[in-house]
């Protein structure tokens, strides 16, 4: 699969993750989407904090952008993840 097609496939699959609230930052689910489509998984890291963002290279010319926000009342996370 070409990298452009992989990006399209990843972004399509990430829409499902982006549309739900999570108990934690779903890095394992994001990695599964990336590797299923032929891109690299994210580097091991600690993703924490009420609000945050990460920008990481996952292909030769593909970058993952991930932002998160922990909601005050429910304590669940809202994420936005995409590759470009």
Residue, then its C-alpha position, 0 to 999 in steps of 0.5 A: x500500500x502506498x503511503x498516501x493510501x495508508x494515510x487515507x485508510x488511517x484517517x478513515x479508521x481514526x474517525x471512529x476513535x475521534x468520535x468517542x470518549x475514552x477512559x484513557x488516551x487510546x494509544x494502543x488502539x491508535x498503534x493498531x490502526x497505524x500498523x494495520x495500514x502499514x505505518x509505524x507504531x508510536x514511540x513508547x512515551x508517557x501521555x498524561x495531563x489534562x490537555x496535551x498534544x503529540x506530533x510524531x513521524x510514523x512513516x517516511x513522510x507521514x506524521x501523526x497529530x494527536x491532541x487530548x483533553x480530559x473532561x472535568x466532570x466525567x474524567x474521560x478523554x476527548x481525542x483528535x488524531x489524524x495523519x498528514 
